[in-house]
């Protein structure tokens, strides 16, 4: 057997290698450069990069498509932003390695919006596009979603829910104009139906609508109203609660224009609605609209940017009014949409304030057992003759915090100093942090072993009410078990704030307990949040002409309680923004919260100072310790200097990442809470 000479072996290997290696396609002659948003979260690399488009990818690599590109020796994901005839880059360009999907999921309008959101919140584009475009599911893309049929016309053209208000907003919407309004709904308004009717007006004018609800419960109500007004298939529901596959299916339906109307929670704020004519949001003060991922945008601000950049109408509705919504009116971007005072008074329940002293409790043994003032107890008893009564308790649990029976000093765990609590009607108190029982607890101030409730939780309240009202059904609604709807039969419904179910025909009465607790939260937004929660609950009560009554248990001199009595959310919001202007707090000022290791936060502040001109009015508060490893600082400027502050923060952060300085700093512009 003879062996091949070395020359023949070399020739054979070269032949096999060439046969296995595919020659790269040529560069397309039509718009050969693609500008790519590469998936990079580093501030100093937050810009698009140019790549060449091969002939084989020319048709698929269209704006909005997902691609793979080579960057710093790695294959990274990206989106095509645009196609260009030439690049302004002087060096050699790499080629797009692969088109992951030709589906154009990042439309030019949404890409522009993502850039604006990133700039407003001192973030990077890649973080915002992750919020805007859900992860890909190839099987869903292969499904035969029809997009060749025109959107269906609305089933109903009624404007019944808008009759208490001036007609100008809907009339302008019907003419395909761009009205913007902050809508203060009358008590008892069916806001889901009102939103659906506004969307129908917009759809009939040939434009799309985007409607946001704060949570899954409200979204379910909105979907039911849209089904009645727009018909089955007349809208798309887009929410993170749908799950990855269903969410991507709904997202593609919106991208492909299967319906003119998209509804959802904050995840839908970036929904790609074709020919957008209206963005609307209910209860913009709800903290569920604040994104928990960088750069932490608020859905309200996203919709405001959309209304401005895409020239569409905007509607921000609620029974209450946030300070931010009041600032939008003050800026002139939106007008106030509110019914006449006589209409509001006719629709509102009768509201009273009663004290919560032991003297009031002592007047009735049953009321004392339930820790309800006598007047509130009597109103609940009267209301139960004709329907359900709502009792709002600001704390969940049984006895969530205990104090000394004698001196009222907080009862603390001897091991870790955590708050002592009771989780049921029997057994010793236990620590809320370490869980240790405190059977031998003794007050360190006075030595008394007895404890009493600092505040009664919803479960304990329900238990005592069951004893006080024998024969009456008592139901609870809270984070662990939430009711959506109840019948109009007599019952006591004990809820925590925000968990109130809708009652058929409305509640006959509502008792809003321990108002002091909601006002004493260590948050400067506590009064605004309390008013919002109380108005949302009180709006579920029947009008005064039908016997509806609301009792606020608290100090009659508290301004937030007086706002409920007068049913004046607009007046309270105006007062709130004036106080914040005096204190230089958002939204009257631009704030950013910096959180991280002390060295990193200090370094970022030092880099920030020279980047802002003296006219920007930069002020630094802190840093203060959060825990052993973390500090927090607040930087603020006048509101007009907000864009300068965001740019400077991003530039300072980019300088740190370029130098690879140790420690990560979390930047949150306009934090939803501050205390």
C-alpha positions in Angstrom: 0.0 0.0 0.0 1.4 3.3 -1.0 0.8 6.6 0.7 0.0 9.9 -1.0 2.9 12.4 -1.2 2.7 15.4 1.1 1.9 17.8 -1.8 -1.3 15.8 -2.7 -2.4 15.7 0.9 -2.1 19.5 1.2 -4.0 20.0 -2.0 -6.8 17.7 -0.8 -7.1 19.4 2.5 -7.4 22.8 0.8 -10.0 21.5 -1.6 -12.2 20.1 1.3 -11.8 23.4 3.3 -12.9 25.5 0.4 -15.9 23.3 -0.3 -17.0 23.6 3.3 -16.5 27.4 3.5 -19.3 29.5 2.0 -18.1 32.6 0.2 -19.6 35.7 1.9 -22.3 37.4 0.0 -21.6 40.7 -1.5 -22.7 44.0 0.1 -26.1 45.2 -1.1 -26.1 48.2 -3.4 -29.3 49.6 -2.0 -28.8 51.3 1.3 -25.8 49.2 2.3 -25.4 50.6 5.8 -27.6 49.7 8.8 -27.6 51.8 11.9 -27.9 49.3 14.8 -29.0 49.8 18.4 -26.7 47.2 20.1 -27.9 45.7 23.3 -25.3 47.4 25.6 -26.2 48.8 29.0 -22.9 50.8 29.4 -23.6 54.6 29.4 -20.4 55.4 27.5 -21.5 53.2 24.7 -25.1 54.4 24.5 -25.1 55.3 20.8 -26.0 53.5 17.6 -23.3 51.7 15.5 -23.1 51.3 11.7 -22.8 47.9 10.1 -22.8 46.7 6.4 -25.7 44.7 5.0 -25.0 41.7 2.8 -27.0 41.0 -0.3 -28.5 37.9 1.4 -29.8 40.0 4.3 -30.9 43.1 2.4 -34.6 42.3 2.4 -34.8 41.1 6.0 -32.6 43.7 7.7 -35.3 46.4 7.7 -35.8 49.0 10.5 -37.2 47.3 13.6 -35.8 43.9 12.8 -33.7 41.9 15.4 -30.2 41.2 14.3 -26.9 39.7 15.6 -23.7 41.8 15.3 -20.1 41.4 16.3 -19.1 43.8 19.0 -15.9 43.7 21.1 -15.3 40.1 20.1 -18.8 38.9 21.1 -22.0 38.3 19.2 -24.6 40.7 20.6 -28.3 41.3 19.9 -29.5 44.6 18.4 -32.3 46.3 16.4 -32.0 47.9 13.0 -32.9 51.6 13.5 -32.5 52.8 9.9 -30.9 52.0 6.6 -28.4 54.5 5.1 -26.7 55.0 1.8 -23.4 55.7 3.5 -21.8 55.9 7.0 -20.1 58.8 8.7 -17.7 56.4 10.3 -14.2 56.7 8.8 -13.0 53.2 9.7 -13.8 49.8 8.3 -17.4 48.6 9.0 -18.2 45.0 10.1 -21.1 43.1 8.6 -24.4 42.2 10.2 -23.8 38.5 11.1 -27.5 37.4 11.2 -31.1 38.6 11.0 -32.7 36.9 14.0 -36.2 37.8 12.8 -37.4 40.0 10.0 -40.4 40.9 12.2 -40.2 44.7 12.6 -40.9 44.8 16.3 -39.2 48.1 17.1 -41.0 50.6 14.9 -39.4 54.0 14.2 -41.9 55.8 16.4 -41.2 53.5 19.4 -37.5 53.7 18.8 -37.7 57.5 19.0 -39.8 57.2 22.1 -37.3 54.9 23.8 -34.5 57.3 23.0 -36.5 60.2 24.6 -37.4 58.1 27.7 -33.7 57.1 28.1 -32.6 60.7 27.9 -35.3 61.9 30.3 -34.3 59.3 33.0 -30.5 59.5 32.5 -30.6 55.9 31.3 -29.4 54.0 28.2 -31.5 53.0 25.2 -30.9 49.3 25.6 -32.5 49.2 29.0 -35.6 51.0 27.6 -36.0 48.8 24.5 -36.0 45.8 26.9 -39.1 47.3 28.5 -40.7 48.2 25.1 -40.2 45.0 23.2 -40.9 41.6 24.9 -38.6 38.6 24.3 -39.0 36.8 21.0 -41.0 33.6 20.6 -40.3 32.1 17.2 -43.3 29.8 17.3 -45.6 32.8 17.9 -44.1 34.6 14.9 -44.9 31.6 12.8 -48.5 31.6 13.7 -50.9 32.8 11.0 -52.0 36.1 12.6 -54.1 37.9 10.1 -53.2 41.5 9.3 -54.8 41.9 5.9 -58.3 42.8 7.2 -59.2 46.4 8.3 -59.9 47.0 12.0 -63.5 46.4 12.9 -65.7 49.4 13.6 -67.0 49.9 17.1 -70.2 48.1 18.2 -71.5 51.2 20.1 -71.1 54.9 19.5 -72.7 56.0 22.7 -71.2 58.8 24.8 -73.4 58.2 27.9 -70.6 58.2 30.5 -69.4 61.6 29.2 -72.7 63.4 29.6 -71.8 65.1 33.0 -68.8 66.8 31.4 -68.2 69.5 28.8 -68.4 67.9 25.3 -65.3 69.6 23.9 -62.8 66.7 24.4 -64.7 64.0 22.6 -65.8 66.4 19.9 -62.2 67.3 19.2 -61.3 63.6 19.3 -64.0 62.8 16.7 -62.4 65.4 14.4 -59.0 63.6 14.7 -57.6 66.5 16.6 -55.2 66.3 19.6 -57.0 67.5 22.8 -55.2 66.8 26.1 -57.0 66.7 29.4 -56.7 65.8 33.1 -60.1 64.3 33.8 -61.5 64.4 37.3 -64.3 61.8 37.3 -67.6 62.3 39.2 -68.1 60.0 42.2 -69.5 56.6 41.0 -68.4 57.1 37.4 -68.0 54.0 35.3 -64.5 54.9 34.2 -63.9 51.7 32.2 -66.9 52.4 30.1 -65.9 56.1 29.7 -62.5 55.0 28.5 -64.0 52.5 26.0 -66.3 55.1 24.6 -63.5 57.6 24.1 -61.5 54.8 22.3 -64.5 54.1 20.1 -64.7 57.8 19.1 -61.0 57.8 18.3 -61.3 54.5 16.3 -64.3 55.8 14.4 -62.1 58.7 13.3 -59.7 56.2 11.8 -57.0 56.5 14.6 -55.6 54.1 17.2 -55.9 54.3 21.0 -53.8 53.1 23.9 -55.6 52.7 27.3 -53.7 52.0 30.6 -55.1 50.6 33.8 -53.1 50.3 37.1 -53.5 46.6 37.8 -54.9 43.3 36.6 -58.3 43.9 38.4 -58.9 47.2 36.7 -57.6 45.8 33.4 -60.2 43.1 33.6 -63.0 45.7 34.1 -61.6 47.8 31.2 -61.5 44.7 28.9 -65.2 43.9 29.7 -66.2 47.5 28.9 -64.1 47.4 25.6 -65.8 44.2 24.6 -69.2 45.8 25.1 -68.3 48.9 23.1 -65.7 47.8 20.6 -66.7 44.1 20.2 -64.8 40.9 20.4 -61.5 41.3 18.5 -61.9 45.1 18.5 -58.9 45.5 20.8 -55.8 43.9 22.1 -54.9 43.2 25.7 -51.2 43.7 26.5 -49.9 42.9 30.0 -46.9 41.3 31.7 -49.4 39.1 33.6 -50.3 37.3 30.4 -47.1 35.3 30.5 -44.2 35.4 27.9 -46.0 33.6 25.0 -49.4 35.2 25.3 -47.8 38.6 25.8 -45.7 38.3 22.6 -48.7 37.1 20.7 -50.6 40.2 21.8 -47.6 42.4 21.0 -47.4 41.0 17.5 -51.1 41.6 17.0 -50.5 45.3 17.9 -47.5 45.5 15.6 -49.3 44.0 12.7 -52.3 46.3 13.2 -54.9 43.7 14.0 -56.8 46.2 16.1 -56.8 49.9 16.5 -57.1 49.8 20.3 -54.6 48.4 22.8 -55.3 48.2 26.5 -53.0 47.1 29.3 -51.0 47.9 32.4 -47.7 49.8 32.5 -46.1 47.1 30.2 -48.3 48.5 27.4 -47.0 52.0 27.7 -44.7 51.4 24.7 -47.2 49.4 22.7 -46.8 50.0 18.9 -50.2 51.3 18.0 -50.6 52.3 14.4 -51.7 55.9 13.6 -52.0 56.6 17.4 -54.7 59.1 18.1 -55.2 58.8 21.9 -53.2 57.8 25.0 -55.2 57.4 28.2 -54.4 56.4 31.7 -56.6 55.8 34.8 -55.4 56.8 38.3 -51.9 58.0 37.4 -51.0 58.4 41.0 -51.0 54.6 41.5 -47.5 53.4 42.4 -47.9 50.3 40.1 -47.2 52.6 37.1 -43.6 53.1 38.3 -41.3 50.7 36.6 -39.0 48.7 38.9 -36.2 48.2 36.3 -33.7 50.7 35.0 -34.1 53.5 34.1 -37.3 53.4 36.2 -39.6 55.3 34.0 -43.2 56.2 35.1 -45.9 55.2 32.6 -47.5 58.7 33.0 -44.3 60.3 31.7 -44.0 57.8 28.9 -47.5 58.7 27.7 -46.8 62.4 28.0 -43.8 62.0 25.8 -45.8 59.9 23.3 -48.5 62.5 23.2 -45.9 65.2 22.4 -43.7 63.3 20.0 -46.5 61.5 18.1 -49.0 64.4 18.1 -51.9 62.6 19.7 -54.6 63.3 22.3 -54.0 62.5 25.9 -56.4 61.8 28.8 -55.4 61.3 32.4 -58.4 60.3 34.5 -59.1 59.6 38.2 -61.3 60.3 41.1 -58.3 62.0 42.7 -55.7 64.2 41.1 -51.9 63.8 41.5 -49.6 66.7 41.9 -47.9 65.7 38.7 -51.3 65.9 36.9 -51.8 69.3 38.4 -48.4 70.4 37.1 -49.3 69.2 33.6 -52.4 71.5 33.7 -50.3 74.3 35.1 -47.8 73.9 32.3 -50.6 74.4 29.7 -50.0 71.0 28.0 -53.4 69.8 29.2 -56.7 71.3 30.2 -58.9 70.5 33.2 -61.9 68.3 32.4 -64.3 68.3 35.3 -68.0 68.4 35.9 -69.9 71.3 37.4 -69.9 71.4 41.2 -73.6 70.8 41.4 -73.2 67.6 39.4 -70.4 66.5 41.6 -72.4 67.2 44.8 -75.4 65.3 43.4 -73.3 62.2 42.6 -71.2 62.3 45.8 -72.1 60.5 49.1 -72.4 62.4 52.3 -69.0 62.6 54.1 -68.4 63.1 57.8 -65.4 63.0 60.1 -65.5 61.5 63.6 -62.9 61.2 66.3 -61.3 57.9 67.4 -60.8 58.6 71.1 -61.5 56.0 73.8 -64.4 58.2 75.0 -66.1 57.8 71.7 -65.5 54.1 71.8 -66.9 53.7 75.3 -70.4 54.9 74.3 -71.3 51.5 72.9 -69.9 48.1 74.1 -70.3 46.5 70.6 -68.5 49.5 69.0 -65.8 49.3 71.6 -65.2 45.6 70.8 -64.8 46.4 67.1 -62.8 49.6 67.9 -65.2 51.7 65.8 -66.5 55.1 67.1 -70.2 55.1 68.0 -71.3 57.3 65.1 -69.5 55.2 62.6 -71.0 52.1 64.2 -74.5 53.5 63.9 -74.0 54.4 60.3 -72.8 50.9 59.5 -75.7 49.4 61.3 -78.2 51.6 59.3 -76.4 50.9 56.0 -76.6 47.1 56.5 -80.4 47.3 56.3 -80.3 48.0 52.5 -76.9 46.8 51.2 -73.2 46.2 51.8 -70.9 48.4 53.9 -67.3 48.9 53.2 -64.7 49.2 56.0 -61.2 50.2 54.9 -58.4 49.3 57.4 -54.9 50.6 56.5 -53.1 47.6 57.8 -53.4 43.9 56.8 -53.0 41.1 59.3 -54.4 40.7 62.8 -52.6 43.0 65.3 -49.7 44.2 63.1 -48.1 46.3 65.9 -48.3 46.3 69.7 -47.6 49.0 72.3 -47.5 48.9 76.1 -50.9 49.0 77.8 -49.8 51.6 80.3 -47.2 54.0 78.7 -47.9 53.3 75.0 -44.2 52.7 74.3 -43.7 50.5 71.2 -43.3 46.8 72.2 -40.0 45.5 70.8 -38.4 42.1 70.5 -35.6 41.5 73.1 -33.5 39.7 70.5 -33.5 42.0 67.5 -35.6 45.0 68.5 -38.2 44.2 65.8 -41.9 45.2 66.3 -44.0 42.7 68.2 -47.3 41.7 66.7 -50.1 39.1 66.9 -51.1 37.0 63.9 -54.1 35.4 65.5 -56.5 35.4 68.4 -54.5 33.0 70.5 -50.9 32.5 71.5 -48.2 34.9 72.5 -47.0 37.9 70.5 -44.1 37.3 68.2 -41.5 39.4 66.4 -42.3 40.7 62.9 -38.6 40.3 61.9 -37.1 37.2 63.6 -40.4 35.5 64.5 -39.4 34.7 68.1 -42.3 34.4 70.5 -42.4 37.1 73.3 -44.2 35.2 76.1 -42.2 36.9 78.8 -42.2 40.4 77.4 -41.9 43.3 79.9 -42.0 47.0 78.9 -38.5 48.5 79.4 -40.0 51.9 80.2 -42.6 51.0 82.9 -42.3 47.3 83.5 -45.9 46.4 82.5 -46.3 43.0 80.9 -49.6 43.9 79.2 -49.8 45.0 75.6 -52.4 46.6 73.4 -52.9 47.2 69.7 -51.3 50.3 68.2 -53.4 49.7 65.2 -55.9 46.8 64.4 -55.3 44.8 61.2 -58.0 43.8 58.7 -58.3 40.3 60.0 -58.8 41.3 63.6 -61.3 44.0 62.5 -63.3 41.4 60.6 -63.3 39.1 63.6 -64.6 41.8 66.0 -67.2 43.0 63.5 -68.5 39.4 63.2 -69.2 39.5 67.0 -70.6 43.1 66.8 -73.0 42.3 63.9 -74.3 38.7 64.5 -75.9 37.2 61.5 -74.2 39.5 59.0 -71.8 38.1 56.4 -68.2 39.5 56.9 -65.8 39.2 54.0 -62.2 40.4 53.7 -60.3 41.6 50.7 -56.5 42.1 50.7 -53.2 41.2 49.1 -53.6 37.4 49.9 -57.2 37.1 48.8 -58.7 39.9 46.7 -62.4 40.3 45.8 -63.3 41.9 42.5 -67.1 42.2 42.7 -69.7 41.6 45.3 -73.5 41.5 45.2 -75.7 44.2 46.6 -76.8 42.1 49.5 -76.1 43.3 53.1 -72.6 42.4 54.1 -69.5 43.9 55.8 -66.6 44.1 53.5 -63.3 44.7 55.3 -60.4 45.7 53.0 -57.0 47.2 52.9 -56.5 50.3 50.8 -56.7 49.5 47.1 -58.4 46.1 47.5 -62.0 47.4 47.6 -64.3 45.3 45.4 -67.0 46.9 43.3 -70.4 46.4 44.8 -73.5 46.0 42.7 -75.5 49.2 43.0 -72.8 50.7 45.2 -72.0 50.5 48.9 -74.5 52.0 51.3 -71.8 53.3 53.6 -68.0 53.3 53.9 -65.9 53.5 57.1 -62.4 54.7 56.5 -60.5 53.7 59.7 -57.3 54.9 61.3 -56.7 57.8 58.9 -53.8 59.0 61.1 -51.9 55.9 60.2 -51.9 56.6 56.4 -51.0 60.2 57.0 -48.1 59.3 59.3 -46.2 57.2 56.8 -42.5 58.3 56.5 -43.0 59.6 52.9 -43.5 63.1 51.8 -46.2 61.9 49.4 -48.2 60.3 52.2 -51.0 63.0 52.2 -51.5 62.8 48.5 -51.5 59.0 48.5 -54.0 58.9 51.4 -56.4 61.3 49.6 -56.2 59.1 46.5 -57.0 55.9 48.4 -59.9 57.5 50.3 -61.5 59.1 47.2 -61.2 55.8 45.3 -63.0 54.0 48.2 -65.6 56.8 48.7 -66.4 56.9 45.0 -67.8 53.3 45.3 -70.5 54.5 47.7 -74.0 55.4 46.6 -74.9 59.1 46.2 -76.2 61.0 49.3 -79.7 61.2 47.7 -79.8 57.3 47.9 -78.5 57.3 51.5 -74.8 56.8 50.8 -72.6 57.9 53.7 -68.8 58.0 54.3 -67.2 58.3 57.7 -63.5 59.2 58.1 -62.2 58.2 61.5 -59.6 60.8 62.4 -58.8 64.3 63.3 -61.3 66.8 61.7 -58.6 69.5 61.4 -56.5 67.4 59.0 -56.4 69.1 55.6 -56.5 65.8 53.6 -59.7 64.7 55.5 -61.3 68.1 54.7 -60.5 67.6 51.0 -62.7 64.4 51.1 -65.5 66.2 53.0 -65.5 69.0 50.3 -64.9 66.4 47.5 -62.2 68.7 46.1 -59.4 66.6 44.7 -58.4 69.5 42.4 -58.1 72.0 45.2 -56.0 69.6 47.3 -53.7 68.9 44.3 -53.2 72.6 43.8 -52.4 73.1 47.4 -50.0 70.1 47.3 -48.0 71.4 44.4 -47.7 74.9 46.0 -46.3 73.3 49.1 -43.8 71.3 47.0 -42.8 74.4 45.1 -42.0 76.0 48.4 -40.0 72.9 49.6 -38.4 72.4 46.1 -39.8 68.9 45.7 -41.1 67.1 42.6 -42.9 67.9 40.4 -42.1 71.6 41.1 -38.4 70.7 41.0 -36.3 68.0 39.3 -34.9 65.4 41.6 -32.6 62.4 41.2 -31.9 59.8 43.9 -28.4 58.3 43.9 -28.0 55.0 45.8 -24.8 52.9 46.2 -21.6 52.5 48.1 -20.4 55.7 49.8 -17.2 56.0 47.7 -19.1 55.5 44.4 -21.9 58.0 45.2 -19.4 60.6 46.4 -17.4 60.1 43.2 -20.4 60.5 41.0 -21.4 63.7 42.8 -17.9 65.1 42.4 -18.0 64.4 38.6 -21.5 65.9 38.4 -20.8 69.3 39.9 -18.5 70.7 37.1 -20.9 69.4 34.4 -23.7 71.7 35.4 -23.5 75.5 35.0 -24.1 77.7 38.0 -27.5 78.7 36.5 -28.7 75.2 36.8 -29.0 75.6 40.5 -27.7 72.2 41.5 -28.3 71.3 45.2 -27.0 68.1 46.8 -28.8 66.6 49.9 -26.8 64.0 51.7 -25.4 61.4 51.4 -27.1 59.6 54.3 -26.6 56.0 55.4 -29.2 53.4 54.2 -27.4 50.5 55.7 -23.8 49.4 56.5 -22.8 49.3 52.8 -25.1 51.8 51.1 -25.8 55.5 51.2 -28.3 57.7 49.5 -28.0 61.2 48.1 -30.6 63.5 46.5 -29.6 66.0 43.8 -32.0 68.5 42.6 -32.4 71.5 40.3 -35.2 73.8 39.2 -37.6 72.0 36.9 -36.5 74.0 33.9 -33.0 72.6 34.3 -34.2 69.0 34.3 -32.9 68.0 30.9 -29.5 69.4 31.9 -29.5 67.4 35.1 -30.3 64.2 33.2 -27.5 64.7 30.7 -25.0 65.6 33.3 -25.9 62.5 35.4 -25.5 60.3 32.4 -22.2 61.9 31.4 -20.9 61.5 35.0 -22.0 57.9 35.0 -20.4 57.3 31.6 -17.1 58.7 32.9 -17.2 56.3 35.8 -17.8 53.2 33.6 -15.1 54.3 31.2 -12.6 54.4 34.0 -14.1 51.2 35.4 -14.4 52.8 38.8 -15.5 50.4 41.6 -19.1 50.4 42.9 -22.4 50.7 41.1 -24.6 53.8 41.6 -28.4 53.4 41.0 -29.8 56.6 39.5 -33.5 57.2 39.8 -34.9 60.5 38.3 -38.1 61.7 40.0 -38.5 58.8 42.4 -42.1 57.8 43.0 -41.6 58.2 46.8 -39.2 60.2 48.9 -39.0 60.5 52.7 
